Amino acid sequence: MTLGVVLNIGDTKTNAGSVQPLIDLTKADMARVNEFILARAGSDVEMIPEVANHLISSGGKRLRPMMTLATARMFGYEGTGHISLATSVEFMHTATLLHDDVVDESDLRRGKSTARMIWGNQASVLVGDFLLGQAFKMMVDVGSLEALDVLATSASVIAEGEVMQLAAAKNMDTTEEEYLAVIKAKTAALFSAAAEVGPIIADAGDGPRKALSSYGLNLGLAFQLIDDALDYGGSAADLGKNTGDDFREGKITMPVLLAYNRGSDEERVFWKQAMEEGNNDDASLAKATELMLKANSIADTVQRARDFGEMAREALVDLPNGAHKDALIEVIDFCISRVN
């Protein structure tokens, strides 16, 4: 049962933004990426393309690979390496989702049954591993050791983030700083890498590379914090999963931390029972949302996302003006405006 609780998270004070300019700029390149995805997800082992295509074809925006394409073209790149790297980024993301759903025991992803619900946990993990292997093969094919280093490092950091999240799960003593470290590793690292490899293969120099790495990192942090807010103040359509799933899984996220830290002793007992002891039924979810409203924790989570969005915007200041830069700015506004 999904409890339809939608909270007033306040005035977001941000432009609506859109991914459409980025989609338009990368349309031709993304057509080639989609061809690569289908080809590289293929295997003589029948279950591999079935599982991979179940998630790949489920309607994600493919924001990360589009960032790789756009940041390469931004500096006049004319080769084909950005296609392979963008596909690698998407495969890394897909592998992470497959693994996440097993770890989190999730039933729904992007509005569809998760792969683990259809084929089982073992198949989901192993197909995720296959996609990671294909991603690294494509990175090697590009021949850029710097790009390979950035993406390989991000893969390691993402895995560290998953382990960090396991350690923080159901632990109300988690600090805000510790939680930000988790999402920096688990979510923002791939955004950062996706944006950074574009200027690397375009030989744009250290300045643009650092700027776009910072842009991606801060965008990723903002993106995840908005997801945190939407889990309590949004809808299943916004999330692609059931609202309240984070609560039911005992995930310690920013709205929970803020409400807990601002709560009375009695309220803290409730949070510990809900998150640490598993008292997280629909009635508890309803109470949790009431306490968040009282503590203003969802609105403040959105404000933190806005702050990271501003840092992402500032990172682009010295980059060349033009359609690609404008599209990247629009993406910031879009990510944050999902709470409207």
Buried (B, 14 or more C-beta within 10 A) or exposed (E): EBBEBEBEBBEBEBEEBBBEBBBEBBEEBBEBBBEBBBEBBEBEEEBBBBBBBBBBBBEBEBBBBBBBBBBBBBBEBEEEBBBBBBBBBBBBBBBBBBBBBBBBEBEBBBEBEBBBBEBBBEBBBBBBEBBBEBBBEBBEEBEBEEBBBBBBEBBEBBBBBBEBBEEBBBEBEBEEEBBBBBBBBBBBBBBBBBBBBBBBBBEBEEEBBEBBBBBBBBBBBBBBBBBBBBBBBBEBEBBBBBBBBBBBBBBBBBBBBBBBBBBEEEBBEBBBBBBBEEEBEBEBBEBBBEBBBEBBBBBBBBBBBBBBBBBBBEBBEEBEEEBBBBBBBBBBBBBBBBBE
